[in-house]
Amino acid sequence: MLGWLPENISEYAQGVDSLFALIYWITVVVFVLVMGTLIAFLIMYRHREGHRAEYIEGSTKLEIIWTTATTVIVFGLAMLSFPQWNNLKSAPDNPDYVVQVRGEQFNWYMIYPGPDNEIGTEDDLELENELHVPENKLIQIILTSKDVIHSFFIPNLRLKQDALPNRFLDNIKFQATKPGTYEIPCAELCGFGHTTMVGFLHVHTQEEYDAWVKEQWSE
């Protein structure tokens, strides 16, 4: 929709892109109107010899019109945003897979439940900067931080959420639709090593993911 955005690989991202495009084009139209009016006024009210300045009082009618128009636009965008927000920020009822992600200066640590299917036990699998998921499956992320505020950001999923120290946020979900490898930068200035804090999302086919899981627990 807007060619410079990262490739959309998320089941939930189309609504975000559509809303972003709508806001973008509204902004473009307003910018053109304001700049056009400013240029017109510069020409109309430029200094001319022998031309006396005119003092024009404000127009209550015009003020009501542009205030009402702005209110309608902002309110309309808010109404369009609420469903997208709820869709993105509501915890899933029945996720296919659950992974805990912990931000820690300056890495992402991905914790997978072991055979007991519980996170926080001895058979957990912990990976550094590597998040592996199968395509077209509902993934729930339990997000936390060990030290400072980090921001878990996957641009291709249009997913971004701050990780807070000693808080476990369970309202993060996604469903990746295209196999490949995608960056997970930290989008919050978290210290001198902030720019090096980059993880990677690996989206596999189900067969590849099953083989990867088998390999991890056979080591």
C-alpha positions as CSV (number, residue, x, y, z in Angstrom):
1,M,0.0,0.0,0.0
2,L,2.9,2.3,0.9
3,G,5.9,0.9,-1.0
4,W,8.5,2.0,1.5
5,L,7.1,0.0,4.5
6,P,8.7,-3.3,5.3
7,E,7.1,-6.3,3.7
8,N,3.9,-7.3,5.6
9,I,4.1,-11.0,6.7
10,S,1.5,-10.8,9.5
11,E,-2.1,-12.0,9.6
12,Y,-2.9,-8.9,11.7
13,A,-0.9,-6.2,9.9
14,Q,-3.2,-5.4,6.9
15,G,-5.5,-3.3,9.1
16,V,-2.5,-1.5,10.5
17,D,-1.2,-0.7,7.0
18,S,-4.6,0.5,5.8
19,L,-5.0,2.8,8.8
20,F,-1.5,4.1,8.4
21,A,-2.1,4.8,4.7
22,L,-5.4,6.7,5.5
23,I,-3.6,8.9,8.1
24,Y,-0.8,9.5,5.6
25,W,-3.0,10.7,2.8
26,I,-5.1,12.8,5.1
27,T,-1.9,14.5,6.2
28,V,-0.8,15.0,2.6
29,V,-4.1,16.7,1.7
30,V,-4.0,18.9,4.8
31,F,-0.3,19.8,4.1
32,V,-1.1,20.7,0.4
33,L,-4.1,22.9,1.5
34,V,-2.2,24.7,4.2
35,M,0.9,25.3,2.0
36,G,-1.3,26.4,-0.9
37,T,-3.1,28.8,1.3
38,L,0.1,30.2,2.7
39,I,1.6,30.7,-0.7
40,A,-1.6,32.4,-1.9
41,F,-1.6,34.8,1.0
42,L,2.1,35.6,0.4
43,I,1.2,36.7,-3.1
44,M,-2.1,38.4,-2.3
45,Y,-0.8,40.3,0.7
46,R,2.7,41.1,-0.5
47,H,4.1,44.6,-0.1
48,R,3.2,46.9,-2.9
49,E,4.0,50.6,-3.1
50,G,0.9,52.8,-2.5
51,H,-1.2,49.9,-1.2
52,R,-2.5,50.4,2.3
53,A,-2.6,47.5,4.7
54,E,-6.0,46.0,5.5
55,Y,-6.9,44.7,8.9
56,I,-9.1,41.7,8.7
57,E,-11.0,40.4,11.7
58,G,-11.2,36.6,12.3
59,S,-14.2,34.7,11.0
60,T,-16.2,32.8,13.6
61,K,-17.8,30.7,10.8
62,L,-14.5,29.6,9.4
63,E,-13.2,28.7,12.9
64,I,-16.2,26.6,13.6
65,I,-15.8,24.8,10.2
66,W,-12.2,23.9,10.6
67,T,-12.6,22.9,14.2
68,T,-15.5,20.7,13.4
69,A,-13.7,19.1,10.5
70,T,-10.7,18.4,12.6
71,T,-12.8,16.9,15.4
72,V,-14.6,14.7,12.9
73,I,-11.4,13.4,11.4
74,V,-9.7,12.7,14.7
75,F,-12.8,11.0,16.1
76,G,-13.2,9.0,13.0
77,L,-9.6,7.8,13.1
78,A,-10.0,6.9,16.8
79,M,-13.1,4.8,15.9
80,L,-11.1,3.0,13.2
81,S,-8.1,2.5,15.5
82,F,-10.0,0.8,18.4
83,P,-10.7,-2.5,16.5
84,Q,-7.1,-2.7,15.4
85,W,-5.8,-1.9,18.9
86,N,-8.0,-4.6,20.4
87,N,-7.1,-7.1,17.7
88,L,-3.4,-6.5,18.3
89,K,-3.3,-6.1,22.1
90,S,-5.7,-8.7,23.3
91,A,-4.2,-11.9,24.7
92,P,-5.1,-14.9,22.6
93,D,-7.4,-17.6,24.1
94,N,-5.9,-20.6,22.5
95,P,-2.4,-20.0,21.1
96,D,-0.7,-22.7,19.1
97,Y,2.7,-21.9,20.7
98,V,3.9,-19.8,23.7
99,V,7.4,-18.4,23.9
100,Q,8.8,-16.1,26.7
101,V,11.0,-13.3,25.5
102,R,13.3,-11.5,27.9
103,G,15.2,-8.3,27.1
104,E,18.5,-8.0,28.8
105,Q,21.3,-5.6,28.0
106,F,22.0,-6.1,25.1
107,N,20.3,-9.3,23.8
108,W,16.9,-10.9,23.4
109,Y,16.5,-14.3,25.2
110,M,13.8,-16.6,23.9
111,I,12.6,-19.3,26.3
112,Y,10.7,-22.3,25.0
113,P,8.8,-24.7,27.2
114,G,10.2,-28.2,27.3
115,P,8.4,-31.5,27.0
116,D,6.4,-30.6,30.2
117,N,4.9,-27.7,28.2
118,E,5.6,-25.2,31.1
119,I,7.9,-22.2,31.1
120,G,10.2,-21.8,34.1
121,T,11.2,-25.4,34.6
122,E,14.4,-27.3,34.1
123,D,13.7,-28.6,30.7
124,D,13.2,-25.1,29.1
125,L,15.1,-24.3,26.0
126,E,16.8,-20.8,26.0
127,L,18.1,-19.2,22.8
128,E,19.9,-16.0,22.4
129,N,18.5,-13.6,19.7
130,E,16.8,-16.5,17.9
131,L,13.0,-16.7,17.7
132,H,11.8,-19.7,15.7
133,V,8.1,-20.2,14.8
134,P,6.1,-22.1,12.2
135,E,4.1,-20.2,9.6
136,N,0.4,-19.6,9.9
137,K,0.3,-20.6,13.6
138,L,-0.9,-18.3,16.4
139,I,2.1,-17.4,18.6
140,Q,1.8,-15.9,22.0
141,I,4.8,-14.0,23.4
142,I,5.2,-13.5,27.2
143,L,7.4,-10.4,27.3
144,T,9.6,-9.2,30.1
145,S,12.9,-7.4,30.9
146,K,15.6,-8.2,33.4
147,D,17.1,-4.7,33.7
148,V,15.8,-1.6,31.9
149,I,12.9,-0.9,29.5
150,H,13.5,-2.5,26.1
151,S,11.1,-2.4,23.1
152,F,10.4,-5.6,21.3
153,F,9.9,-4.7,17.6
154,I,9.3,-6.8,14.6
155,P,8.7,-4.3,11.7
156,N,7.5,-7.0,9.3
157,L,4.7,-8.0,11.7
158,R,3.9,-4.4,12.6
159,L,4.4,-5.6,16.2
160,K,5.9,-3.3,18.9
161,Q,5.7,-3.6,22.6
162,D,7.8,-2.2,25.5
163,A,9.4,-4.9,27.8
164,L,9.2,-3.7,31.4
165,P,11.5,-4.9,34.2
166,N,9.8,-7.6,36.4
167,R,6.6,-7.4,34.4
168,F,5.3,-10.3,32.3
169,L,3.1,-9.1,29.5
170,D,0.9,-11.8,27.9
171,N,-1.0,-9.7,25.3
172,I,1.4,-10.1,22.4
173,K,0.5,-12.3,19.6
174,F,1.2,-12.8,15.9
175,Q,0.6,-15.1,13.0
176,A,3.5,-15.0,10.4
177,T,2.4,-15.9,6.9
178,K,5.7,-16.1,5.0
179,P,8.8,-18.2,5.8
180,G,12.0,-16.3,6.1
181,T,14.3,-14.4,8.5
182,Y,13.3,-11.0,9.9
183,E,15.0,-8.6,12.2
184,I,13.9,-8.0,15.9
185,P,15.6,-4.7,16.9
186,C,15.2,-3.0,20.2
187,A,13.3,0.2,19.6
188,E,14.0,1.8,23.0
189,L,17.2,3.5,23.9
190,C,18.4,1.0,26.5
191,G,22.1,1.8,27.1
192,F,25.4,2.2,25.3
193,G,25.0,-1.1,23.4
194,H,21.4,-0.4,22.2
195,T,22.3,-0.4,18.5
196,T,23.8,-3.9,18.8
197,M,20.6,-5.4,20.4
198,V,19.2,-7.2,17.4
199,G,17.5,-10.6,17.3
200,F,16.1,-12.5,14.4
201,L,12.7,-14.1,13.7
202,H,12.9,-17.3,11.8
203,V,9.6,-18.4,10.2
204,H,9.6,-22.0,9.1
205,T,7.2,-24.3,7.3
206,Q,5.5,-26.6,9.8
207,E,7.7,-29.5,8.6
208,E,10.9,-27.5,9.0
209,Y,9.8,-26.3,12.5
210,D,9.1,-29.8,13.7
211,A,12.5,-30.9,12.5
212,W,14.1,-27.9,14.2
213,V,12.3,-28.8,17.5
214,K,13.4,-32.4,17.3
215,E,17.0,-31.3,16.7
216,Q,17.0,-28.9,19.7
217,W,15.8,-31.5,22.2
218,S,18.0,-34.2,20.8
219,E,21.2,-32.3,21.6
